[in-house]
């Protein structure tokens, strides 16, 4: 008799804990479970919401969330800018990451990959100089 009551009790306890934790925690759990669209609807903090939106493929919305989040998500903003086609600004964001953390190889690789998508600016060279 006691064994049959344990499982429903544990399920009810888990449900109560999740409900008490609120939508932020449920959103993070949804993100961990690979449900970014659900997570994006539950998360309010701009950085976390931006991650969920980016993983859901909603890049413009993710970029707006990262912009709102500010400097703490500079790397992620570089990714969302690249995903929305704003390559020049994306490279600038990756450069900002590298200024703060020169050893960040991932930022360096992403900067180089996005930079390769930019059309190089070649001067005319007809000027006489000074």
Secondary structure as GFF3:
##gff-version 3
##sequence-region A 1 130
A	DSSP	alpha_helix	2	21	.	.	.	ID=ss1
A	DSSP	alpha_helix	23	32	.	.	.	ID=ss2
A	DSSP	alpha_helix	36	42	.	.	.	ID=ss3
A	DSSP	alpha_helix	46	55	.	.	.	ID=ss4
A	DSSP	alpha_helix	59	69	.	.	.	ID=ss5
A	DSSP	three_ten_helix	71	73	.	.	.	ID=ss6
A	DSSP	alpha_helix	74	83	.	.	.	ID=ss7
A	DSSP	alpha_helix	87	100	.	.	.	ID=ss8
A	DSSP	alpha_helix	105	115	.	.	.	ID=ss9
###
